[in-house]
């Protein structure tokens, strides 16, 4: 006989403001809650940028916290939450700023990370913890935040809405059904970025050896524009479609969905691509793909994390605390061009 279903809370507050990849990991949790407890009112405190990606999820009230406003941002959030009370807070972000945000949420049940994954005084702002498990992917850790409430995430589904205009944008820039390599070269953690000349050589290989259309995407920052220009200056045998700074987050969703393969370091676009079902050739040395790589399929990733651990920490990755980042100058040089070419060839072979 199956155990009785846990009682449905009337209201939940989810706290995960950033970053793009991590808010993508929260979406399956939202789907899990909606499926098990369709009457539960869900409020999600999210960052201003991140709301542009997920802020139209059905059945969710979004409360935007704009950290760029400083104290005014906290005051605005306090006004939005004044007089409100939730059955539980899911405090899914470990940072001092997030602790201050959580203090504005009235909830008798306050669920946070286990002691091993908590830091920055996180434990002072929660009264229940998720199960302590080692070796979890970030998405699974976030999914476990409903377990103290008696629910378990057993299915992972995103279905992030993509408006028709975004699909039209993607079709205009990537028309037809030509196999497309979409390159998103920049992570917000700059030490995770690969060398421009290696990106260029990989793009040339994909175009000349496999006939792939090449597109280059990225955000509107001056750094990403400069990085993209350095790649374009080194490309010799293809003419990439330059989309850097030209798309919105919803348009990026549509572009990623139309791509055949996405080449990127550990970054938000890696996880957004995974969420729309596009294979990812992820570049990993500074971070562990088992923890923060594309959740659904890591077959096409290059994994040099253990090499990085041995070179920069003097021990194998298995002896490092789970989640250790190895962000050192030169760490991404451990990802050789030949590594990426081999993965490109393997991916192209299964397309035939």
N, C-alpha and C positions, 0 to 999 in steps of 0.2 A: 504494500500500500504506500502511495506517495505521501510525503509529509505535507501538512497543510500549507497553503501559500501564505507568505508573510503578509501582514496587513499593509495596505497601501497608505503611505503618508499623504496628507492633504497637500503639502507644499514642500519643495526642496529648493535650496539655493546652491548652485554650482559656482565655484570660484576658480577660474583659470583664465587669466587675462591675456597671456602670451605664451609662447610665440606661435607663428603660423603653423608649424609642424605639430606643436603640442595641442593647439586647439583642434586640429584635425583629429588627433587621437581621442578627443572628448566626444566627438560626434557619435561613435558607436555606443558609448555609454548613454547618451541621450536617447538613442533608438531602443536600447535595452529597457530603460525606464518607461518609455512610452508604450512599449509592447506589453510589459508586465503590469503597469499601473497607468492605464490611459486617462484616469481621472485626476492624477496627481498634477498639480500646477508646478511647472519648472521655470525657475528664474536663473539666468546665467549672467554672472558679472564677467564681462569680457573687455579686452582692449579695443581702442577705437579702430586701429588697422584691422585687427582680427575679425571685428564685426562685419567688415566688408566681405569677408569670405563666408562666414557661417551665419550671419545675422538674419537670414531669411528662412532658417529652419522652422518648419511648421510646429505649432504647439509650444513654442518656447518664448518666454519674455526675456528680452535682452536688456541689460542695464550696462551702459558703457562707462568704463572708467578710463579717463584720459590722463595718463601719467604725465604727459607733457605740460599739463596745467599746474603741476606742483600741488601746493596746499589747496588751491581752488578746486582741483580735481577731487580731492577727498571731501571737501565741503559740498560739492555738487552731488557726489555719491551719497553722502549722509542725508541730504534732503530727499533724494529719490527713495531711500530706504526708511525714512522716518515713519514710525508708527507701525511698521510691518514686522511680522514674526513668522519664521519658517519652522517646520518640524525638524529639519536637519540641514546643516551646512556641510557640503563636500568641499573641503579646503585642499585643492589639488595642486597648489603651487607653493614651492619652498623658496621664500624670499622675504626679507624684512618688509618690503613694500606690501607684499600680499598679506602679511600678518596684520598690518595696519588696516588694510581693506577689510579683512575678516572681522576685525573688532567692531566694525560698523554693522555687522549682520547679527540680528537677534535670533538665536536658535538654541534649544536645549541640548540637542545632539550635534556635536561638532567633530566630524570625521577627518583625520589627517593621516599622514604617512607613518609607517612603523619607525621605531627609534633609529634603525640603521640608515634609513633614507631621509630622516628629518635633520634639518640644520637651521641656522639663523633663528633660533628660539621658536621654531615651528611648534614644538610640543607644548608650549605654554598657551597656545591658542586653540587647542583641540582637546577633546575628552574621550575620544575613541580613535582607534587606529586600524588601518587596513592590515591584512595578514602579512607577516614578515616572510617574504619569499625571496630567495636569491635567484639570479639568472633570468629575471623577467624582462621582457620587452616593455618599453615605456607605455605602450598602448594597453598591455595587460595589467600593468600596475594601476593605471587610471581606471580601467574597467573594474578593478577590485574594490573601488570606493563604495559600491552598493552592497558589498558583502556584509559589513556590520549591520545593515538594515534587513538582512535575511534574503537578499537577492543575489543571483550570480549571473555574470555575463557569459553566455555560452555561444552567442552568435555575433559576428562582427559585420556591421553594415554601415555604409556611409550615406550614399544617395544625397550628397550636397547639391542643392538646387543650382541649375545653370540656366539663366534666362535665355530666351530665344535670340535676343540681340547679341549675346556673347557667342552663341553657336554660329551666328552669321559672321561675326568678326573672325572667328577661327576658320570658317570655310573660305572666307575671302582671302586670307593670308596663307592658308594651307589647303588649296583646292584639290579636288580629286582624291585618288587613293594611292598616290605615290608613297612608298615606305619612307618615313620621315624620322630622322634623328633630331630631337629637340635638345639643345644644349643649354642648361641653366648653370653657368659656371661659378656663381658666387654664393657662398654661405655668409651669414651675418658674423660668423666666427672666421675671421680672415685666415687664420692659420690652418683652416681646413681646406683652403682653396689650392687647386692644382696649378701648375705653371701654364701661362698662356700658350707657349710654344707647343706644349704637349696636347692641349685641347685642339689647337690648329692642326697638328699632325693627325690626331684621331679623326677629326672631321674630314680631312682630305682622304683618309683611308676609307671611311664609310662611304664617301661619295664615289671614289674611283673604283674601289674593289666591289662594292655592293650596290652601287647605283642609288644610294639613298639621297633624298632631299635633306638639306641641312638648314636648320633654323636656330637662331641664337636669341635667347630671351633673358630678361633680368629687370630689376626694378629701376626707378628713375633717379637713383642717387648718382652723384658725380663719380664715386668710386666704381660703381658697376658700369657706367658708361666708359670710363677709362680702361677698365679691365677688358670689356668687350672690344674696344678699339685695338687693344694690344693683340687680342686673338685674331681679329680681322686683318691686321697688318701682316700676320704670319701665315695666313692661309694661302696656299699656292695653287691648289687644283680644284677648288670649288668656289661657289659664290653663295655664301650663306644668306638666308633671309634674316635681316636684322630687325628684331622686334624689341630690343632693349628699351625700356621706358615707354613703350607704346601701348601696353595693355593694362587693363584693370585686373583685380584679382579674379573676378568672375570670368573675364576673357582668358586669363591664364588657365583657369580650370578647363575651359573649352579647348584651348590650344593643347594642353597636356593630354586631354582625352583623344584628340585627333592624331597625336604622335604615335609612332610605332614603338619608340624607345626613347627614354630620357637619360641623358648623361649629366650627372651632377654630383657634387660632394654632399656630405651630410648637411641637409638644408631643408627649409620649408617646402620648396618645390618637390623635393624627393618624396615627402609624405603626401603632398597634394596629388602628385602623379599616382602614387599607390592607391589613394582613395578613389580615383576615377578608373582604376583598373589597368593603367598603363605600366608595362615593365620598366624597371629602372636599372641602369648601369651605374650603381653607386660607387663612389670613390672613398674608401675607408682606410685610414691609418691613424688619424687623430681620435677617432671614436670607434666603438665596438658595434659592428653591424647587427650582432645578435641582440643588442639592447636598443639601438636607435637607427637601424637600417630600415629599408622599406618592409613593412610588416608582412605583407602577403606573399612576397616572392623575392628571395635574395639570390636566386641562381645566377643572375647576371652581374652581381656586385664583385668588385675587387676588394679583397680583405687583406690588408697588411697591418692590421692592428697588433697581432702578436709580434711581428717584426719591430714595430714601434716600441712596444713594451720592453723588448730585449735591448734595443738600442738606447732608449732614453730613460728607462727605469731599471735596467739591469736584471730583469726577471721576466719569465713568460707571462702572458696576459692572464693565464689561469690563476696566478698568484697575486694579482692586483685586486683591490676591492671592486666589486661590480659597479659599473658606471664610471670608472676612472677615465678622464679625458687626457689625452697625451698631446696637448696643443703646444708644440715646440716649433721654433723656426726650422724649416727643412723636413718636418715629419712627412709631409705629403710627397716629398721626392721619393719616398719608398714605393709609391705607386708608379711603376714604370710604364712607359708607353706600350711596351710589348704586352703588359698585363691587360690593358684596355683593348688593344687590337685583338688579342685572343678572345676576349668576351664579345667584342663586336662580331668577329667571325663566327663564333658559336651561335650567337643570336640570329645572324643572317642565315645560317645553315638551316635552322629550324623553321624559317619562313618559307623555304622553297617547297 
